[in-house]
Amino acid sequence: MRAIGEYLITVTQDRFDAQKDPQGKPWLPLSNATKERKRIDKILTESSRLRDSISCQAGSDEVRSCNSLTKTCLKQSSII
């Protein structure tokens, strides 16, 4: 389960880098007003805190993909 969790972290961070959703579609572009406020043009990225806050918690039959900034976790269970 730990390997699955690590995979989820990697692919999610890769999506931040590529600025694409899970289906591979590009994220909507930033509005001009947002671009003026931000220091960089990357979507959902100002300091990389959101991207870097992704972690996982692995159990014997489940893995949780968590985000420490939003204090949320998504659980994926195995069915045997």
PDB file of N, CA, C and O in Angstrom:
ATOM      1  N   MET A   1       0.810  -1.187   0.000  1.00  0.00           N
ATOM      2  CA  MET A   1       0.000   0.000   0.000  1.00  0.00           C
ATOM      3  C   MET A   1       0.864   1.267   0.000  1.00  0.00           C
ATOM      4  O   MET A   1       0.493   2.286  -0.581  1.00  0.00           O
ATOM      5  N   ARG A   2       1.991   1.184   0.644  1.00  0.00           N
ATOM      6  CA  ARG A   2       2.882   2.349   0.685  1.00  0.00           C
ATOM      7  C   ARG A   2       3.318   2.737  -0.733  1.00  0.00           C
ATOM      8  O   ARG A   2       3.379   3.921  -1.064  1.00  0.00           O
ATOM      9  N   ALA A   3       3.618   1.740  -1.562  1.00  0.00           N
ATOM     10  CA  ALA A   3       4.036   2.018  -2.945  1.00  0.00           C
ATOM     11  C   ALA A   3       2.914   2.702  -3.727  1.00  0.00           C
ATOM     12  O   ALA A   3       3.177   3.585  -4.542  1.00  0.00           O
ATOM     13  N   ILE A   4       1.676   2.303  -3.485  1.00  0.00           N
ATOM     14  CA  ILE A   4       0.541   2.945  -4.147  1.00  0.00           C
ATOM     15  C   ILE A   4       0.446   4.403  -3.702  1.00  0.00           C
ATOM     16  O   ILE A   4       0.223   5.294  -4.522  1.00  0.00           O
ATOM     17  N   GLY A   5       0.613   4.642  -2.411  1.00  0.00           N
ATOM     18  CA  GLY A   5       0.588   6.005  -1.896  1.00  0.00           C
ATOM     19  C   GLY A   5       1.680   6.869  -2.490  1.00  0.00           C
ATOM     20  O   GLY A   5       1.441   8.019  -2.858  1.00  0.00           O
ATOM     21  N   GLU A   6       2.882   6.317  -2.583  1.00  0.00           N
ATOM     22  CA  GLU A   6       3.996   7.069  -3.175  1.00  0.00           C
ATOM     23  C   GLU A   6       3.716   7.378  -4.648  1.00  0.00           C
ATOM     24  O   GLU A   6       4.053   8.453  -5.143  1.00  0.00           O
ATOM     25  N   TYR A   7       3.098   6.421  -5.336  1.00  0.00           N
ATOM     26  CA  TYR A   7       2.732   6.637  -6.734  1.00  0.00           C
ATOM     27  C   TYR A   7       1.723   7.788  -6.846  1.00  0.00           C
ATOM     28  O   TYR A   7       1.861   8.655  -7.708  1.00  0.00           O
ATOM     29  N   LEU A   8       0.713   7.791  -5.976  1.00  0.00           N
ATOM     30  CA  LEU A   8      -0.286   8.859  -5.994  1.00  0.00           C
ATOM     31  C   LEU A   8       0.353  10.231  -5.780  1.00  0.00           C
ATOM     32  O   LEU A   8      -0.031  11.203  -6.431  1.00  0.00           O
ATOM     33  N   ILE A   9       1.317  10.310  -4.879  1.00  0.00           N
ATOM     34  CA  ILE A   9       2.027  11.567  -4.642  1.00  0.00           C
ATOM     35  C   ILE A   9       2.761  11.996  -5.908  1.00  0.00           C
ATOM     36  O   ILE A   9       2.661  13.148  -6.331  1.00  0.00           O
ATOM     37  N   THR A  10       3.489  11.079  -6.501  1.00  0.00           N
ATOM     38  CA  THR A  10       4.284  11.388  -7.690  1.00  0.00           C
ATOM     39  C   THR A  10       3.419  11.865  -8.847  1.00  0.00           C
ATOM     40  O   THR A  10       3.724  12.883  -9.468  1.00  0.00           O
ATOM     41  N   VAL A  11       2.333  11.136  -9.148  1.00  0.00           N
ATOM     42  CA  VAL A  11       1.515  11.535 -10.300  1.00  0.00           C
ATOM     43  C   VAL A  11       0.783  12.846 -10.034  1.00  0.00           C
ATOM     44  O   VAL A  11       0.570  13.628 -10.961  1.00  0.00           O
ATOM     45  N   THR A  12       0.396  13.099  -8.788  1.00  0.00           N
ATOM     46  CA  THR A  12      -0.261  14.365  -8.473  1.00  0.00           C
ATOM     47  C   THR A  12       0.720  15.527  -8.622  1.00  0.00           C
ATOM     48  O   THR A  12       0.378  16.564  -9.192  1.00  0.00           O
ATOM     49  N   GLN A  13       1.933  15.354  -8.111  1.00  0.00           N
ATOM     50  CA  GLN A  13       2.937  16.410  -8.267  1.00  0.00           C
ATOM     51  C   GLN A  13       3.307  16.606  -9.731  1.00  0.00           C
ATOM     52  O   GLN A  13       3.549  17.732 -10.165  1.00  0.00           O
ATOM     53  N   ASP A  14       3.351  15.523 -10.492  1.00  0.00           N
ATOM     54  CA  ASP A  14       3.617  15.639 -11.936  1.00  0.00           C
ATOM     55  C   ASP A  14       2.525  16.450 -12.625  1.00  0.00           C
ATOM     56  O   ASP A  14       2.804  17.211 -13.552  1.00  0.00           O
ATOM     57  N   ARG A  15       1.262  16.286 -12.167  1.00  0.00           N
ATOM     58  CA  ARG A  15       0.164  17.056 -12.757  1.00  0.00           C
ATOM     59  C   ARG A  15       0.316  18.544 -12.452  1.00  0.00           C
ATOM     60  O   ARG A  15       0.006  19.388 -13.293  1.00  0.00           O
ATOM     61  N   PHE A  16       0.794  18.867 -11.248  1.00  0.00           N
ATOM     62  CA  PHE A  16       1.070  20.269 -10.939  1.00  0.00           C
ATOM     63  C   PHE A  16       2.128  20.814 -11.899  1.00  0.00           C
ATOM     64  O   PHE A  16       1.981  21.912 -12.436  1.00  0.00           O
ATOM     65  N   ASP A  17       3.182  20.050 -12.108  1.00  0.00           N
ATOM     66  CA  ASP A  17       4.270  20.485 -12.986  1.00  0.00           C
ATOM     67  C   ASP A  17       3.785  20.663 -14.428  1.00  0.00           C
ATOM     68  O   ASP A  17       4.147  21.631 -15.097  1.00  0.00           O
ATOM     69  N   ALA A  18       2.962  19.717 -14.898  1.00  0.00           N
ATOM     70  CA  ALA A  18       2.461  19.762 -16.274  1.00  0.00           C
ATOM     71  C   ALA A  18       1.232  20.663 -16.414  1.00  0.00           C
ATOM     72  O   ALA A  18       0.835  21.006 -17.528  1.00  0.00           O
ATOM     73  N   GLN A  19       0.630  21.046 -15.280  1.00  0.00           N
ATOM     74  CA  GLN A  19      -0.587  21.855 -15.253  1.00  0.00           C
ATOM     75  C   GLN A  19      -1.704  21.184 -16.051  1.00  0.00           C
ATOM     76  O   GLN A  19      -2.355  21.806 -16.890  1.00  0.00           O
ATOM     77  N   LYS A  20      -1.905  19.884 -15.761  1.00  0.00           N
ATOM     78  CA  LYS A  20      -2.936  19.105 -16.442  1.00  0.00           C
ATOM     79  C   LYS A  20      -3.756  18.326 -15.425  1.00  0.00           C
ATOM     80  O   LYS A  20      -3.275  18.010 -14.336  1.00  0.00           O
ATOM     81  N   ASP A  21      -5.019  18.015 -15.794  1.00  0.00           N
ATOM     82  CA  ASP A  21      -5.887  17.239 -14.916  1.00  0.00           C
ATOM     83  C   ASP A  21      -5.585  15.741 -15.075  1.00  0.00           C
ATOM     84  O   ASP A  21      -4.770  15.365 -15.918  1.00  0.00           O
ATOM     85  N   PRO A  22      -6.229  14.890 -14.278  1.00  0.00           N
ATOM     86  CA  PRO A  22      -5.942  13.448 -14.362  1.00  0.00           C
ATOM     87  C   PRO A  22      -6.183  12.826 -15.738  1.00  0.00           C
ATOM     88  O   PRO A  22      -5.604  11.786 -16.053  1.00  0.00           O
ATOM     89  N   GLN A  23      -7.030  13.449 -16.558  1.00  0.00           N
ATOM     90  CA  GLN A  23      -7.270  12.934 -17.907  1.00  0.00           C
ATOM     91  C   GLN A  23      -6.287  13.514 -18.928  1.00  0.00           C
ATOM     92  O   GLN A  23      -6.363  13.190 -20.113  1.00  0.00           O
ATOM     93  N   GLY A  24      -5.371  14.362 -18.476  1.00  0.00           N
ATOM     94  CA  GLY A  24      -4.365  14.926 -19.366  1.00  0.00           C
ATOM     95  C   GLY A  24      -4.760  16.234 -20.028  1.00  0.00           C
ATOM     96  O   GLY A  24      -4.017  16.765 -20.853  1.00  0.00           O
ATOM     97  N   LYS A  25      -5.938  16.760 -19.667  1.00  0.00           N
ATOM     98  CA  LYS A  25      -6.378  18.034 -20.244  1.00  0.00           C
ATOM     99  C   LYS A  25      -5.711  19.194 -19.510  1.00  0.00           C
ATOM    100  O   LYS A  25      -5.615  19.172 -18.283  1.00  0.00           O
ATOM    101  N   PRO A  26      -5.253  20.198 -20.240  1.00  0.00           N
ATOM    102  CA  PRO A  26      -4.632  21.357 -19.584  1.00  0.00           C
ATOM    103  C   PRO A  26      -5.618  22.082 -18.670  1.00  0.00           C
ATOM    104  O   PRO A  26      -6.809  22.177 -18.964  1.00  0.00           O
ATOM    105  N   TRP A  27      -5.091  22.589 -17.558  1.00  0.00           N
ATOM    106  CA  TRP A  27      -5.911  23.417 -16.676  1.00  0.00           C
ATOM    107  C   TRP A  27      -6.304  24.683 -17.413  1.00  0.00           C
ATOM    108  O   TRP A  27      -5.612  25.110 -18.337  1.00  0.00           O
ATOM    109  N   LEU A  28      -7.412  25.282 -17.007  1.00  0.00           N
ATOM    110  CA  LEU A  28      -7.816  26.552 -17.606  1.00  0.00           C
ATOM    111  C   LEU A  28      -6.749  27.605 -17.332  1.00  0.00           C
ATOM    112  O   LEU A  28      -6.155  27.612 -16.254  1.00  0.00           O
ATOM    113  N   PRO A  29      -6.498  28.490 -18.289  1.00  0.00           N
ATOM    114  CA  PRO A  29      -5.455  29.503 -18.081  1.00  0.00           C
ATOM    115  C   PRO A  29      -5.852  30.508 -17.006  1.00  0.00           C
ATOM    116  O   PRO A  29      -7.031  30.696 -16.707  1.00  0.00           O
ATOM    117  N   LEU A  30      -4.847  31.139 -16.442  1.00  0.00           N
ATOM    118  CA  LEU A  30      -5.081  32.190 -15.463  1.00  0.00           C
ATOM    119  C   LEU A  30      -5.695  33.408 -16.136  1.00  0.00           C
ATOM    120  O   LEU A  30      -5.376  33.724 -17.282  1.00  0.00           O
ATOM    121  N   SER A  31      -6.579  34.090 -15.412  1.00  0.00           N
ATOM    122  CA  SER A  31      -7.122  35.342 -15.941  1.00  0.00           C
ATOM    123  C   SER A  31      -6.034  36.411 -15.878  1.00  0.00           C
ATOM    124  O   SER A  31      -5.061  36.268 -15.137  1.00  0.00           O
ATOM    125  N   ASN A  32      -6.194  37.456 -16.635  1.00  0.00           N
ATOM    126  CA  ASN A  32      -5.216  38.554 -16.621  1.00  0.00           C
ATOM    127  C   ASN A  32      -5.121  39.178 -15.233  1.00  0.00           C
ATOM    128  O   ASN A  32      -4.029  39.540 -14.794  1.00  0.00           O
ATOM    129  N   ALA A  33      -6.250  39.308 -14.538  1.00  0.00           N
ATOM    130  CA  ALA A  33      -6.236  39.884 -13.182  1.00  0.00           C
ATOM    131  C   ALA A  33      -5.406  39.021 -12.234  1.00  0.00           C
ATOM    132  O   ALA A  33      -4.659  39.540 -11.405  1.00  0.00           O
ATOM    133  N   THR A  34      -5.542  37.701 -12.360  1.00  0.00           N
ATOM    134  CA  THR A  34      -4.753  36.799 -11.513  1.00  0.00           C
ATOM    135  C   THR A  34      -3.279  36.887 -11.868  1.00  0.00           C
ATOM    136  O   THR A  34      -2.426  36.907 -10.982  1.00  0.00           O
ATOM    137  N   LYS A  35      -2.979  36.940 -13.144  1.00  0.00           N
ATOM    138  CA  LYS A  35      -1.576  37.056 -13.579  1.00  0.00           C
ATOM    139  C   LYS A  35      -0.924  38.314 -13.015  1.00  0.00           C
ATOM    140  O   LYS A  35       0.251  38.297 -12.647  1.00  0.00           O
ATOM    141  N   GLU A  36      -1.677  39.393 -12.949  1.00  0.00           N
ATOM    142  CA  GLU A  36      -1.136  40.647 -12.409  1.00  0.00           C
ATOM    143  C   GLU A  36      -0.816  40.542 -10.922  1.00  0.00           C
ATOM    144  O   GLU A  36       0.126  41.177 -10.447  1.00  0.00           O
ATOM    145  N   ARG A  37      -1.592  39.742 -10.178  1.00  0.00           N
ATOM    146  CA  ARG A  37      -1.384  39.585  -8.730  1.00  0.00           C
ATOM    147  C   ARG A  37      -0.249  38.627  -8.398  1.00  0.00           C
ATOM    148  O   ARG A  37       0.433  38.793  -7.386  1.00  0.00           O
ATOM    149  N   LYS A  38      -0.047  37.632  -9.242  1.00  0.00           N
ATOM    150  CA  LYS A  38       0.918  36.581  -8.948  1.00  0.00           C
ATOM    151  C   LYS A  38       2.343  36.964  -9.350  1.00  0.00           C
ATOM    152  O   LYS A  38       2.562  37.811 -10.216  1.00  0.00           O
ATOM    153  N   ARG A  39       3.291  36.319  -8.700  1.00  0.00           N
ATOM    154  CA  ARG A  39       4.700  36.518  -9.047  1.00  0.00           C
ATOM    155  C   ARG A  39       5.119  35.656 -10.232  1.00  0.00           C
ATOM    156  O   ARG A  39       6.030  36.014 -10.978  1.00  0.00           O
ATOM    157  N   ILE A  40       4.440  34.503 -10.401  1.00  0.00           N
ATOM    158  CA  ILE A  40       4.755  33.594 -11.507  1.00  0.00           C
ATOM    159  C   ILE A  40       3.458  33.212 -12.227  1.00  0.00           C
ATOM    160  O   ILE A  40       2.370  33.374 -11.674  1.00  0.00           O
ATOM    161  N   ASP A  41       3.572  32.710 -13.448  1.00  0.00           N
ATOM    162  CA  ASP A  41       2.395  32.393 -14.255  1.00  0.00           C
ATOM    163  C   ASP A  41       1.876  30.962 -14.095  1.00  0.00           C
ATOM    164  O   ASP A  41       0.882  30.607 -14.728  1.00  0.00           O
ATOM    165  N   LYS A  42       2.507  30.142 -13.281  1.00  0.00           N
ATOM    166  CA  LYS A  42       2.041  28.765 -13.128  1.00  0.00           C
ATOM    167  C   LYS A  42       0.740  28.720 -12.347  1.00  0.00           C
ATOM    168  O   LYS A  42       0.576  29.426 -11.352  1.00  0.00           O
ATOM    169  N   ILE A  43      -0.181  27.887 -12.803  1.00  0.00           N
ATOM    170  CA  ILE A  43      -1.491  27.730 -12.183  1.00  0.00           C
ATOM    171  C   ILE A  43      -1.355  26.943 -10.877  1.00  0.00           C
ATOM    172  O   ILE A  43      -0.583  25.987 -10.800  1.00  0.00           O
ATOM    173  N   LEU A  44      -2.102  27.348  -9.860  1.00  0.00           N
ATOM    174  CA  LEU A  44      -2.102  26.722  -8.534  1.00  0.00           C
ATOM    175  C   LEU A  44      -0.716  26.686  -7.905  1.00  0.00           C
ATOM    176  O   LEU A  44      -0.445  25.864  -7.030  1.00  0.00           O
ATOM    177  N   THR A  45       0.146  27.567  -8.346  1.00  0.00           N
ATOM    178  CA  THR A  45       1.506  27.600  -7.816  1.00  0.00           C
ATOM    179  C   THR A  45       1.909  29.045  -7.579  1.00  0.00           C
ATOM    180  O   THR A  45       1.933  29.858  -8.503  1.00  0.00           O
ATOM    181  N   GLU A  46       2.217  29.346  -6.359  1.00  0.00           N
ATOM    182  CA  GLU A  46       2.807  30.631  -6.025  1.00  0.00           C
ATOM    183  C   GLU A  46       4.113  30.370  -5.289  1.00  0.00           C
ATOM    184  O   GLU A  46       5.138  30.996  -5.558  1.00  0.00           O
ATOM    185  N   SER A  47       4.048  29.429  -4.355  1.00  0.00           N
ATOM    186  CA  SER A  47       5.241  29.097  -3.577  1.00  0.00           C
ATOM    187  C   SER A  47       5.557  27.603  -3.600  1.00  0.00           C
ATOM    188  O   SER A  47       6.552  27.178  -3.013  1.00  0.00           O
ATOM    189  N   SER A  48       4.734  26.804  -4.264  1.00  0.00           N
ATOM    190  CA  SER A  48       4.824  25.334  -4.303  1.00  0.00           C
ATOM    191  C   SER A  48       4.367  24.679  -2.999  1.00  0.00           C
ATOM    192  O   SER A  48       4.492  23.463  -2.852  1.00  0.00           O
ATOM    193  N   ARG A  49       3.846  25.452  -2.060  1.00  0.00           N
ATOM    194  CA  ARG A  49       3.383  24.872  -0.790  1.00  0.00           C
ATOM    195  C   ARG A  49       2.265  23.858  -1.005  1.00  0.00           C
ATOM    196  O   ARG A  49       2.290  22.788  -0.396  1.00  0.00           O
ATOM    197  N   LEU A  50       1.281  24.165  -1.856  1.00  0.00           N
ATOM    198  CA  LEU A  50       0.175  23.248  -2.097  1.00  0.00           C
ATOM    199  C   LEU A  50       0.685  21.955  -2.716  1.00  0.00           C
ATOM    200  O   LEU A  50       0.331  20.870  -2.255  1.00  0.00           O
ATOM    201  N   ARG A  51       1.504  22.052  -3.742  1.00  0.00           N
ATOM    202  CA  ARG A  51       2.068  20.872  -4.412  1.00  0.00           C
ATOM    203  C   ARG A  51       2.884  20.034  -3.438  1.00  0.00           C
ATOM    204  O   ARG A  51       2.788  18.807  -3.441  1.00  0.00           O
ATOM    205  N   ASP A  52       3.680  20.688  -2.610  1.00  0.00           N
ATOM    206  CA  ASP A  52       4.578  19.973  -1.715  1.00  0.00           C
ATOM    207  C   ASP A  52       3.917  19.499  -0.425  1.00  0.00           C
ATOM    208  O   ASP A  52       4.556  18.824   0.381  1.00  0.00           O
ATOM    209  N   SER A  53       2.644  19.841  -0.218  1.00  0.00           N
ATOM    210  CA  SER A  53       1.961  19.436   1.017  1.00  0.00           C
ATOM    211  C   SER A  53       1.260  18.085   0.864  1.00  0.00           C
ATOM    212  O   SER A  53       0.596  17.632   1.796  1.00  0.00           O
ATOM    213  N   ILE A  54       1.395  17.443  -0.283  1.00  0.00           N
ATOM    214  CA  ILE A  54       0.747  16.158  -0.539  1.00  0.00           C
ATOM    215  C   ILE A  54       1.564  15.047   0.106  1.00  0.00           C
ATOM    216  O   ILE A  54       2.784  14.983  -0.047  1.00  0.00           O
ATOM    217  N   SER A  55       0.869  14.174   0.831  1.00  0.00           N
ATOM    218  CA  SER A  55       1.530  13.047   1.493  1.00  0.00           C
ATOM    219  C   SER A  55       0.610  11.838   1.436  1.00  0.00           C
ATOM    220  O   SER A  55      -0.498  11.914   0.905  1.00  0.00           O
ATOM    221  N   CYS A  56       1.074  10.729   1.983  1.00  0.00           N
ATOM    222  CA  CYS A  56       0.218   9.543   2.035  1.00  0.00           C
ATOM    223  C   CYS A  56       0.340   8.875   3.394  1.00  0.00           C
ATOM    224  O   CYS A  56       1.350   9.000   4.086  1.00  0.00           O
ATOM    225  N   GLN A  57      -0.714   8.167   3.753  1.00  0.00           N
ATOM    226  CA  GLN A  57      -0.742   7.341   4.950  1.00  0.00           C
ATOM    227  C   GLN A  57      -1.157   5.948   4.498  1.00  0.00           C
ATOM    228  O   GLN A  57      -2.236   5.776   3.931  1.00  0.00           O
ATOM    229  N   ALA A  58      -0.317   4.963   4.742  1.00  0.00           N
ATOM    230  CA  ALA A  58      -0.594   3.612   4.261  1.00  0.00           C
ATOM    231  C   ALA A  58      -0.913   2.686   5.423  1.00  0.00           C
ATOM    232  O   ALA A  58      -0.241   2.704   6.455  1.00  0.00           O
ATOM    233  N   GLY A  59      -1.955   1.871   5.239  1.00  0.00           N
ATOM    234  CA  GLY A  59      -2.301   0.821   6.176  1.00  0.00           C
ATOM    235  C   GLY A  59      -2.137  -0.522   5.493  1.00  0.00           C
ATOM    236  O   GLY A  59      -1.593  -0.606   4.392  1.00  0.00           O
ATOM    237  N   SER A  60      -2.602  -1.558   6.139  1.00  0.00           N
ATOM    238  CA  SER A  60      -2.448  -2.896   5.549  1.00  0.00           C
ATOM    239  C   SER A  60      -3.354  -3.114   4.345  1.00  0.00           C
ATOM    240  O   SER A  60      -3.014  -3.889   3.451  1.00  0.00           O
ATOM    241  N   ASP A  61      -4.508  -2.436   4.307  1.00  0.00           N
ATOM    242  CA  ASP A  61      -5.428  -2.625   3.187  1.00  0.00           C
ATOM    243  C   ASP A  61      -6.011  -1.323   2.654  1.00  0.00           C
ATOM    244  O   ASP A  61      -7.014  -1.337   1.941  1.00  0.00           O
ATOM    245  N   GLU A  62      -5.386  -0.196   2.997  1.00  0.00           N
ATOM    246  CA  GLU A  62      -5.855   1.076   2.475  1.00  0.00           C
ATOM    247  C   GLU A  62      -4.712   2.084   2.433  1.00  0.00           C
ATOM    248  O   GLU A  62      -3.703   1.947   3.125  1.00  0.00           O
ATOM    249  N   VAL A  63      -4.905   3.090   1.603  1.00  0.00           N
ATOM    250  CA  VAL A  63      -3.937   4.180   1.528  1.00  0.00           C
ATOM    251  C   VAL A  63      -4.731   5.478   1.463  1.00  0.00           C
ATOM    252  O   VAL A  63      -5.769   5.551   0.805  1.00  0.00           O
ATOM    253  N   ARG A  64      -4.239   6.487   2.143  1.00  0.00           N
ATOM    254  CA  ARG A  64      -4.872   7.803   2.129  1.00  0.00           C
ATOM    255  C   ARG A  64      -3.903   8.793   1.499  1.00  0.00           C
ATOM    256  O   ARG A  64      -2.738   8.887   1.883  1.00  0.00           O
ATOM    257  N   SER A  65      -4.413   9.516   0.535  1.00  0.00           N
ATOM    258  CA  SER A  65      -3.663  10.606  -0.070  1.00  0.00           C
ATOM    259  C   SER A  65      -4.114  11.865   0.655  1.00  0.00           C
ATOM    260  O   SER A  65      -5.298  12.201   0.636  1.00  0.00           O
ATOM    261  N   CYS A  66      -3.182  12.563   1.293  1.00  0.00           N
ATOM    262  CA  CYS A  66      -3.529  13.676   2.169  1.00  0.00           C
ATOM    263  C   CYS A  66      -2.878  14.980   1.720  1.00  0.00           C
ATOM    264  O   CYS A  66      -1.864  14.992   1.022  1.00  0.00           O
ATOM    265  N   ASN A  67      -3.498  16.071   2.147  1.00  0.00           N
ATOM    266  CA  ASN A  67      -2.941  17.397   1.908  1.00  0.00           C
ATOM    267  C   ASN A  67      -2.940  18.132   3.239  1.00  0.00           C
ATOM    268  O   ASN A  67      -3.999  18.393   3.808  1.00  0.00           O
ATOM    269  N   SER A  68      -1.757  18.464   3.734  1.00  0.00           N
ATOM    270  CA  SER A  68      -1.651  19.083   5.051  1.00  0.00           C
ATOM    271  C   SER A  68      -2.146  20.526   5.072  1.00  0.00           C
ATOM    272  O   SER A  68      -2.523  21.022   6.133  1.00  0.00           O
ATOM    273  N   LEU A  69      -2.154  21.210   3.939  1.00  0.00           N
ATOM    274  CA  LEU A  69      -2.656  22.593   3.910  1.00  0.00           C
ATOM    275  C   LEU A  69      -4.170  22.643   4.028  1.00  0.00           C
ATOM    276  O   LEU A  69      -4.714  23.462   4.768  1.00  0.00           O
ATOM    277  N   THR A  70      -4.843  21.776   3.306  1.00  0.00           N
ATOM    278  CA  THR A  70      -6.305  21.763   3.336  1.00  0.00           C
ATOM    279  C   THR A  70      -6.847  20.832   4.412  1.00  0.00           C
ATOM    280  O   THR A  70      -8.052  20.791   4.658  1.00  0.00           O
ATOM    281  N   LYS A  71      -5.948  20.086   5.052  1.00  0.00           N
ATOM    282  CA  LYS A  71      -6.305  19.132   6.106  1.00  0.00           C
ATOM    283  C   LYS A  71      -7.363  18.134   5.613  1.00  0.00           C
ATOM    284  O   LYS A  71      -8.356  17.869   6.291  1.00  0.00           O
ATOM    285  N   THR A  72      -7.121  17.595   4.420  1.00  0.00           N
ATOM    286  CA  THR A  72      -8.028  16.617   3.827  1.00  0.00           C
ATOM    287  C   THR A  72      -7.271  15.359   3.438  1.00  0.00           C
ATOM    288  O   THR A  72      -6.070  15.397   3.174  1.00  0.00           O
ATOM    289  N   CYS A  73      -7.996  14.236   3.408  1.00  0.00           N
ATOM    290  CA  CYS A  73      -7.447  12.960   2.950  1.00  0.00           C
ATOM    291  C   CYS A  73      -8.493  12.255   2.103  1.00  0.00           C
ATOM    292  O   CYS A  73      -9.690  12.350   2.373  1.00  0.00           O
ATOM    293  N   LEU A  74      -8.039  11.551   1.084  1.00  0.00           N
ATOM    294  CA  LEU A  74      -8.882  10.694   0.274  1.00  0.00           C
ATOM    295  C   LEU A  74      -8.440   9.257   0.513  1.00  0.00           C
ATOM    296  O   LEU A  74      -7.251   8.946   0.435  1.00  0.00           O
ATOM    297  N   LYS A  75      -9.395   8.384   0.805  1.00  0.00           N
ATOM    298  CA  LYS A  75      -9.060   7.000   1.134  1.00  0.00           C
ATOM    299  C   LYS A  75      -9.317   6.088  -0.056  1.00  0.00           C
ATOM    300  O   LYS A  75     -10.345   6.190  -0.726  1.00  0.00           O
ATOM    301  N   GLN A  76      -8.365   5.196  -0.306  1.00  0.00           N
ATOM    302  CA  GLN A  76      -8.500   4.171  -1.321  1.00  0.00           C
ATOM    303  C   GLN A  76      -8.305   2.823  -0.611  1.00  0.00           C
ATOM    304  O   GLN A  76      -7.236   2.568  -0.058  1.00  0.00           O
ATOM    305  N   SER A  77      -9.325   1.965  -0.625  1.00  0.00           N
ATOM    306  CA  SER A  77      -9.235   0.665   0.034  1.00  0.00           C
ATOM    307  C   SER A  77      -9.074  -0.440  -0.988  1.00  0.00           C
ATOM    308  O   SER A  77      -9.549  -0.339  -2.118  1.00  0.00           O
ATOM    309  N   SER A  78      -8.400  -1.488  -0.575  1.00  0.00           N
ATOM    310  CA  SER A  78      -8.303  -2.662  -1.446  1.00  0.00           C
ATOM    311  C   SER A  78      -9.472  -3.587  -1.147  1.00  0.00           C
ATOM    312  O   SER A  78      -9.964  -3.648  -0.020  1.00  0.00           O
ATOM    313  N   ILE A  79      -9.898  -4.291  -2.153  1.00  0.00           N
ATOM    314  CA  ILE A  79     -10.966  -5.276  -1.981  1.00  0.00           C
ATOM    315  C   ILE A  79     -10.385  -6.635  -2.292  1.00  0.00           C
ATOM    316  O   ILE A  79      -9.948  -6.907  -3.410  1.00  0.00           O
ATOM    317  N   ILE A  80     -10.389  -7.484  -1.275  1.00  0.00           N
ATOM    318  CA  ILE A  80      -9.804  -8.827  -1.449  1.00  0.00           C
ATOM    319  C   ILE A  80     -10.896  -9.857  -1.392  1.00  0.00           C
ATOM    320  O   ILE A  80     -10.625 -11.052  -1.516  1.00  0.00           O
TER     321      ILE A  80
END
